[in-house]
């Protein structure tokens, strides 16, 4: 039963402020007697995220990820995976490309007990970067791809499938750090209004706030200074225990997931396909497989998706056709040869047969990634 008036701004679903759902948060709230909320960065299926300022002098600004109460059980999978990665004895350069868990604690509220995860604050995310419209030079795409591949290779060598490497889960910052509070947009408040006749309680905040991250914040940054990290392991699974339906967004799903059957295996190749879609989107500022979802059935969406895949990745002359598609969407200074090299690189990830997709380690040794090194 609905309890609130609909909010049409880009915020979390207000009806999820319920028993077992989101924890109500306001600016300037203090958590764990240490973290003061100074802004709102994002929300997700399982949590909301805020920038927090540690209440001590010259302290590091951090992000507080507050999980829904129903996702905050003592055996929380995300927390256990983060612990396993931080304690890993694998000596791998990609470990620093996975967001680091700084702290965790539980907080009680009107909707239950919530696990709170604390991470370093990062300036932007891939969702904000891909809608800025700024052209990407080849060095930028190569530098970002290298860090993403290193991070995925570390996860895969650790026996973990991310399952959700979408633009919003790729974080960007610059070497040396910066003052996050100074970079945030002024908050826009969307009042939470209760429907007439509904009993008002303290389960919801007084207002919701869209993300205060600025679009194109790092558009002019020197790509050699960019730091890229993969976040949000809430949907991740261990390779040997992939028994849950992946949370991969529809447009990033590999063909075997679109036509999911009981025999469909969930392994690291799912991340590779999604990464190919993600890198293409970072390069062109538009999704590789844009899907219309409003007012149509899931079967129709899946059929349209398969048609798009066949159109983009022609089996007859795959590299050349795909290179033409990319060249039309890349800036002129990207270069025709670089466009062809990028197309060949992406096609190695976007293989219909998952067995033919290269691993992250193998992709790091491809011509596109080796050029300039």
Long-range contacts (C-beta under 8 A, 24 or more apart in sequence): 2-195, 3-194, 3-195, 3-198, 3-204, 4-192, 4-193, 4-194, 4-195, 4-198, 4-204, 5-193, 5-194, 5-195, 7-190, 7-192, 7-208, 9-188, 9-190, 9-208, 9-210, 10-210, 10-211, 11-43, 11-190, 11-208, 11-209, 11-210, 12-43, 12-48, 12-208, 14-192, 14-204, 14-208, 16-68, 17-111, 17-192, 17-203, 17-204, 17-205, 18-111, 18-203, 19-69, 19-111, 19-112, 19-203, 20-68, 20-69, 20-70, 20-111, 20-112, 21-68, 21-69, 21-70, 21-111, 21-203, 22-47, 22-48, 22-66, 22-68, 22-111, 23-48, 23-66, 23-68, 23-69, 23-107, 23-109, 23-111, 23-114, 24-109, 24-110, 24-111, 24-202, 24-203, 24-204, 24-205, 25-50, 25-66, 25-205, 26-205, 26-206, 26-207, 27-187, 27-209, 30-55, 31-64, 31-105, 31-107, 31-116, 32-103, 32-105, 32-107, 32-116, 35-62, 35-64, 35-118, 37-64, 38-180, 38-181, 38-184, 39-180, 39-181, 39-184, 39-187, 39-212, 40-187, 40-209, 40-210, 40-211, 40-212, 41-211, 41-212, 41-213, 42-125, 42-168, 42-211, 42-213, 43-211, 44-168, 44-232, 44-234, 45-234, 45-247, 46-71, 46-234, 47-71, 47-234, 51-121, 51-180, 51-181, 51-184, 51-212, 52-118, 53-181, 60-102, 60-120, 60-121, 61-121, 61-179, 61-180, 61-181, 62-102, 62-103, 62-118, 62-119, 62-120, 62-121, 63-118, 63-119, 63-120, 63-121, 63-122, 64-116, 64-117, 64-118, 65-116, 65-117, 65-118, 65-119, 66-107, 66-114, 66-115, 66-116, 67-114, 67-115, 67-116, 67-117, 67-234, 68-111, 68-114, 69-109, 69-111, 69-112, 69-113, 69-114, 70-112, 71-115, 71-234, 72-106, 72-112, 72-113, 72-114, 72-115, 76-115, 77-234, 77-236, 78-117, 78-233, 78-234, 78-236, 79-104, 79-115, 79-117, 81-160, 81-233, 81-236, 81-238, 82-117, 82-233, 84-158, 85-154, 85-155, 85-158, 85-160, 88-158, 90-154, 90-157, 90-158, 92-150, 92-153, 92-154, 92-157, 93-150, 93-154, 94-149, 94-150, 94-151, 94-152, 94-153, 94-154, 94-155, 95-154, 96-229, 97-147, 97-148, 97-150, 97-151, 97-154, 97-228, 97-229, 97-230, 98-151, 98-154, 98-155, 98-229, 98-230, 98-231, 99-171, 99-229, 99-230, 99-231, 110-201, 110-202, 110-203, 111-203, 119-231, 121-173, 121-180, 122-171, 122-172, 122-173, 122-227, 122-229, 123-172, 123-173, 123-174, 123-178, 123-180, 123-183, 123-213, 123-217, 123-218, 124-171, 124-172, 124-173, 124-213, 124-214, 124-217, 124-218, 125-167, 125-168, 125-169, 125-170, 125-171, 125-172, 125-213, 126-166, 126-167, 126-168, 126-169, 126-170, 126-171, 126-172, 126-278, 126-281, 126-282, 127-166, 127-167, 127-168, 128-211, 128-213, 128-214, 128-215, 128-216, 128-217, 129-167, 129-172, 129-216, 129-218, 129-219, 129-282, 130-167, 130-281, 130-282, 130-285, 130-286, 131-215, 131-285, 132-215, 132-216, 132-219, 132-285, 133-216, 133-285, 134-216, 134-219, 134-285, 135-330, 135-331, 135-333, 135-334, 136-282, 136-283, 136-284, 136-285, 136-330, 136-331, 136-334, 137-223, 137-331, 137-333, 137-334, 138-334, 138-335, 138-338, 138-342, 139-223, 139-224, 139-372, 140-223, 140-226, 141-279, 141-282, 141-283, 141-342, 142-368, 142-369, 142-371, 142-372, 143-223, 143-224, 143-226, 144-223, 144-226, 144-228, 144-279, 144-282, 145-279, 145-345, 145-368, 145-369, 146-364, 146-369, 147-226, 147-227, 147-228, 147-229, 148-228, 148-230, 148-275, 148-278, 148-279, 149-275, 149-360, 149-363, 149-364, 149-369, 150-360, 150-364, 151-228, 151-229, 151-230, 152-230, 152-268, 152-271, 152-272, 152-275, 152-360, 153-359, 153-360, 153-361, 153-364, 155-230, 155-236, 155-271, 156-239, 156-268, 156-271, 156-359, 156-360, 159-238, 159-239, 159-240, 160-233, 160-236, 160-237, 160-238, 160-239, 161-236, 161-237, 161-238, 161-239, 161-242, 161-246, 161-266, 161-267, 161-268, 161-270, 161-271, 162-230, 162-233, 162-235, 162-236, 162-271, 163-235, 163-236, 163-237, 163-246, 163-247, 163-248, 163-266, 163-270, 163-271, 164-232, 164-234, 164-235, 164-236, 164-246, 164-247, 164-248, 164-249, 164-274, 165-230, 165-252, 165-271, 165-274, 165-275, 165-278, 166-248, 166-249, 166-252, 166-274, 166-278, 167-278, 167-281, 167-282, 168-232, 169-230, 169-231, 169-232, 170-228, 170-229, 170-230, 170-231, 170-278, 171-228, 171-229, 171-230, 171-231, 172-218, 172-226, 172-227, 172-228, 173-226, 173-227, 173-229, 174-218, 174-221, 174-225, 174-226, 174-227, 175-225, 175-227, 176-225, 183-214, 183-217, 184-212, 184-213, 184-214, 185-212, 185-213, 185-214, 186-212, 187-212, 237-266, 239-267, 239-268, 242-266, 242-267, 246-270, 248-274, 250-291, 250-293, 250-301, 250-305, 251-277, 251-287, 251-288, 251-289, 251-290, 251-291, 251-305, 252-277, 252-278, 252-289, 253-305, 254-354, 255-306, 255-309, 255-352, 256-354, 258-302, 258-305, 258-306, 259-302, 259-306, 265-354, 267-354, 268-359, 268-360, 269-354, 269-355, 269-357, 270-354, 271-360, 272-349, 272-357, 272-358, 272-359, 272-360, 272-363, 273-349, 273-350, 273-351, 273-354, 273-357, 275-349, 275-360, 276-346, 276-347, 276-349, 276-350, 277-350, 279-346, 279-349, 280-326, 280-346, 283-326, 283-329, 283-330, 283-342, 284-326, 284-329, 284-330, 285-329, 286-329, 288-312, 309-352, 313-347, 313-350, 313-352, 315-352, 318-347, 319-343, 319-344, 319-347, 322-346, 322-347, 341-367, 341-368, 341-371, 342-368, 344-368, 345-369
